[in-house]
Amino acid sequence: MGDVLAEAFRAELPCDGVAAASLASRAREYLSDPSGTPEDADEDLVLRLRDPRTFGSFAETMLNDRGLAAPLRRALLEHVFDLLPLPRTEGDVIEVESRAPPHLLALASTLAEEEGLTVLHVMHIVYAVFLNRSLVTAVPRRTRSAILHTILVQPESGENLRALYAGLHLAAVPEAEAAWELRRLLKTDAVARGLRTSVASLAGSDDGGRSGLTRMAQNEGLLPADLEDPQDPAILANIPRLPGRLSAASQRFLTRADP
């Protein structure tokens, strides 16, 4: 009988037989119990590695391996996102929240450095962060700042999606950091003027951007379209308020933007 785990890597990444065998060996080591003995048969390990949290954490351990070929590193990163479902029903949304790798933004940042971050990846990031904003602060400030900028300047992703992410990001980080990121955003010509205006409107609104973020989330299918009550549990649970400290800078930008 062949190496079931290696064959799974070969089929799902995909990669050649040598790389698949190496990954299988590393995965068995990673998933072993403290004594160094795999707790499960290969068939069980294959199933465990189809959980995005498990595979994402495994992939993260591989990224600092200098012997890892660039195409294989890219394939590992891509597969993390392949395992994340896109929400189409409420049940799917909950599953995304529970299964997103804790360092998803770090994996996305590495993919972006290799110019491999696509619109689909951005959708996965926004949807995961919408339901679990701790994903933003689970990575170092430099990493999360880089991914914020990457998303903001990616024209292929729609303005609504990018503005939604910016609002969620600014609401998740410490207030002083949010103020710095907003100033940077509003001064960056590489960020489209319309997008800067959208984010400034969120940050400068009386309700801390909650109503605007609600509309954006509804446009992305993350909230039911018929939600109107700001006290609805779905809104209260998922829509944050941006720090009040951001309002003054936003209002100044919006005033200058007026004809």
C-alpha positions as CSV (number, residue, x, y, z in Angstrom):
1,M,0.0,0.0,0.0
2,G,1.3,3.4,-0.9
3,D,2.0,6.4,1.3
4,V,-1.5,7.7,1.8
5,L,-0.4,11.1,3.3
6,A,2.1,11.7,0.6
7,E,-0.4,10.9,-2.1
8,A,-2.9,13.4,-0.5
9,F,-0.2,16.1,-0.6
10,R,0.6,15.3,-4.2
11,A,-3.0,15.5,-5.2
12,E,-4.2,18.4,-3.2
13,L,-1.4,21.0,-3.5
14,P,-0.3,19.7,-6.1
15,C,3.4,18.8,-5.9
16,D,5.8,16.2,-7.2
17,G,6.4,12.9,-5.4
18,V,9.7,14.0,-3.7
19,A,8.1,17.1,-2.3
20,A,5.0,15.2,-1.2
21,A,7.0,12.6,0.6
22,S,9.0,15.3,2.4
23,L,5.8,17.1,3.4
24,A,4.3,13.9,4.6
25,S,7.3,13.2,6.8
26,R,7.2,16.8,8.3
27,A,3.4,16.5,8.8
28,R,3.7,13.3,10.8
29,E,6.4,14.9,12.9
30,Y,4.2,18.0,13.5
31,L,1.1,16.0,14.3
32,S,2.9,13.5,16.6
33,D,2.2,13.3,20.3
34,P,4.9,14.5,22.8
35,S,6.7,11.1,22.6
36,G,7.2,11.6,18.9
37,T,4.7,8.9,17.9
38,P,1.9,9.8,15.5
39,E,-1.4,9.5,17.3
40,D,-3.4,8.7,14.2
41,A,-3.2,6.5,11.1
42,D,-2.3,8.3,7.9
43,E,-6.0,8.4,6.8
44,D,-6.8,10.3,10.0
45,L,-3.9,12.7,9.5
46,V,-5.2,13.5,6.0
47,L,-8.6,14.4,7.5
48,R,-6.9,16.5,10.3
49,L,-4.9,18.4,7.7
50,R,-8.1,19.4,5.8
51,D,-9.0,21.6,8.8
52,P,-7.8,25.1,7.9
53,R,-6.6,25.8,11.4
54,T,-4.4,22.6,11.5
55,F,-3.1,23.0,8.0
56,G,-2.5,26.7,8.4
57,S,-0.5,26.1,11.6
58,F,1.5,23.4,9.8
59,A,2.2,25.6,6.8
60,E,3.4,28.3,9.1
61,T,6.1,26.0,10.5
62,M,7.3,25.4,7.0
63,L,7.7,29.0,5.9
64,N,11.1,29.5,7.5
65,D,12.6,26.4,6.0
66,R,15.3,27.7,3.7
67,G,15.3,24.5,1.7
68,L,11.6,24.9,0.8
69,A,11.3,25.7,-2.9
70,A,9.4,28.9,-3.7
71,P,6.7,27.1,-5.7
72,L,6.1,24.7,-2.9
73,R,5.8,27.6,-0.3
74,R,3.3,29.3,-2.6
75,A,1.3,26.0,-3.0
76,L,1.2,25.6,0.8
77,L,-0.1,29.1,1.3
78,E,-2.6,28.8,-1.5
79,H,-4.0,25.6,0.0
80,V,-4.6,27.3,3.4
81,F,-7.1,29.6,1.6
82,D,-8.5,26.7,-0.6
83,L,-9.6,25.0,2.6
84,L,-11.5,28.1,3.9
85,P,-15.2,28.0,2.8
86,L,-16.8,31.2,1.6
87,P,-20.0,32.0,3.5
88,R,-23.2,31.4,1.6
89,T,-25.5,30.7,4.5
90,E,-25.5,31.6,8.2
91,G,-24.1,28.1,9.0
92,D,-21.2,28.6,6.6
93,V,-20.3,31.9,8.2
94,I,-20.1,30.3,11.6
95,E,-17.9,27.6,10.2
96,V,-15.5,30.2,8.7
97,E,-15.2,31.8,12.1
98,S,-14.4,28.6,13.9
99,R,-11.9,27.3,11.4
100,A,-9.8,30.3,10.3
101,P,-6.2,29.8,11.2
102,P,-5.1,32.2,14.0
103,H,-2.3,33.6,12.0
104,L,-4.2,34.0,8.8
105,L,-3.0,37.5,8.2
106,A,0.7,36.4,8.5
107,L,0.1,33.8,5.9
108,A,-1.6,36.3,3.7
109,S,1.2,38.8,4.1
110,T,3.7,36.1,3.0
111,L,1.6,35.4,0.0
112,A,1.3,39.1,-0.8
113,E,5.1,39.5,-0.6
114,E,5.2,36.9,-3.4
115,E,2.6,38.9,-5.4
116,G,0.2,36.1,-5.0
117,L,-2.7,37.7,-3.1
118,T,-5.8,37.6,-5.2
119,V,-9.4,39.0,-4.8
120,L,-10.5,35.6,-3.6
121,H,-7.9,35.7,-0.8
122,V,-9.0,39.2,0.2
123,M,-12.6,37.9,0.4
124,H,-11.5,35.1,2.7
125,I,-9.6,37.6,4.9
126,V,-12.5,40.0,5.1
127,Y,-15.0,37.4,5.9
128,A,-12.9,35.7,8.5
129,V,-12.0,39.1,10.2
130,F,-15.7,40.1,10.1
131,L,-16.5,37.3,12.5
132,N,-13.2,37.2,14.4
133,R,-11.5,40.6,14.7
134,S,-8.9,39.0,17.0
135,L,-7.3,37.7,13.8
136,V,-6.0,41.2,13.2
137,T,-4.2,41.5,16.5
138,A,-3.0,37.9,16.5
139,V,-0.1,39.0,14.3
140,P,2.6,41.7,14.8
141,R,1.7,45.3,14.1
142,R,4.1,45.4,11.1
143,T,2.4,42.4,9.5
144,R,-1.1,43.6,10.0
145,S,-0.2,47.1,8.8
146,A,1.3,45.6,5.6
147,I,-1.7,43.5,4.8
148,L,-4.0,46.5,5.4
149,H,-2.1,48.6,2.9
150,T,-1.9,45.7,0.4
151,I,-5.7,45.3,0.5
152,L,-6.3,49.0,0.2
153,V,-4.2,49.4,-2.9
154,Q,-5.5,46.3,-4.7
155,P,-7.8,47.7,-7.3
156,E,-9.2,44.3,-8.3
157,S,-11.1,44.0,-5.0
158,G,-14.2,46.1,-4.9
159,E,-14.2,49.4,-3.0
160,N,-17.0,48.1,-0.7
161,L,-14.9,45.1,0.3
162,R,-11.8,47.1,0.9
163,A,-13.6,49.8,2.9
164,L,-15.3,47.1,5.0
165,Y,-11.9,45.6,5.8
166,A,-10.4,49.0,6.6
167,G,-13.2,49.7,9.1
168,L,-12.9,46.3,10.7
169,H,-9.1,46.6,11.0
170,L,-9.2,50.1,12.5
171,A,-11.8,49.0,15.0
172,A,-9.7,46.0,16.0
173,V,-6.3,47.6,16.7
174,P,-5.3,49.8,19.7
175,E,-6.7,53.4,19.3
176,A,-3.3,55.0,18.9
177,E,-2.4,52.6,16.1
178,A,-5.8,53.1,14.5
179,A,-5.2,56.9,14.4
180,W,-1.8,56.4,12.9
181,E,-3.1,54.0,10.2
182,L,-6.0,56.4,9.4
183,R,-3.6,59.3,8.9
184,R,-1.4,57.2,6.7
185,L,-4.4,56.0,4.7
186,L,-5.8,59.4,4.1
187,K,-2.4,60.7,2.9
188,T,-1.6,57.8,0.6
189,D,-2.3,58.7,-3.1
190,A,-2.0,55.0,-4.0
191,V,-5.3,54.5,-2.2
192,A,-8.1,55.7,-4.5
193,R,-9.7,59.0,-3.5
194,G,-13.2,57.4,-3.3
195,L,-12.0,54.7,-1.0
196,R,-10.3,57.2,1.3
197,T,-13.6,59.1,1.4
198,S,-15.5,56.0,2.2
199,V,-13.2,55.2,5.2
200,A,-13.2,58.8,6.4
201,S,-17.0,58.8,6.3
202,L,-17.0,55.7,8.5
203,A,-14.5,57.0,11.0
204,G,-16.1,60.5,11.0
205,S,-19.7,59.4,11.5
206,D,-21.6,60.0,14.7
207,D,-22.2,56.3,15.3
208,G,-18.5,55.3,14.9
209,G,-19.2,53.9,11.4
210,R,-21.6,51.2,12.7
211,S,-24.4,52.0,10.2
212,G,-22.0,52.2,7.3
213,L,-20.2,49.0,8.2
214,T,-23.6,47.3,8.5
215,R,-24.5,48.3,4.9
216,M,-21.2,47.2,3.6
217,A,-21.5,43.8,5.3
218,Q,-25.0,43.4,3.9
219,N,-23.6,44.2,0.4
220,E,-21.1,41.4,0.9
221,G,-23.8,38.9,2.1
222,L,-22.4,38.8,5.6
223,L,-25.6,40.1,7.2
224,P,-29.2,39.6,6.2
225,A,-30.4,42.4,3.9
226,D,-33.4,43.2,6.0
227,L,-31.6,44.1,9.2
228,E,-32.5,47.7,10.1
229,D,-32.6,47.9,13.9
230,P,-29.1,49.0,15.1
231,Q,-29.8,47.0,18.3
232,D,-30.4,43.8,16.4
233,P,-28.2,41.1,18.0
234,A,-26.6,40.3,14.6
235,I,-25.4,43.9,14.3
236,L,-24.4,44.2,17.9
237,A,-22.4,41.0,17.7
238,N,-20.6,41.6,14.5
239,I,-20.4,45.4,13.8
240,P,-17.9,47.3,15.9
241,R,-17.6,51.1,16.5
242,L,-14.4,52.8,15.3
243,P,-12.5,54.8,17.9
244,G,-13.9,58.3,18.5
245,R,-10.3,59.6,18.2
246,L,-10.5,59.1,14.4
247,S,-13.3,61.5,13.9
248,A,-11.4,64.8,13.8
249,A,-8.9,63.7,11.2
250,S,-11.7,62.2,9.1
251,Q,-13.8,65.4,9.3
252,R,-10.9,67.5,8.2
253,F,-10.3,65.2,5.2
254,L,-13.9,65.2,4.2
255,T,-14.1,69.0,4.5
256,R,-11.1,69.4,2.2
257,A,-12.6,66.9,-0.2
258,D,-15.8,69.0,-0.6
259,P,-15.9,71.1,-3.8
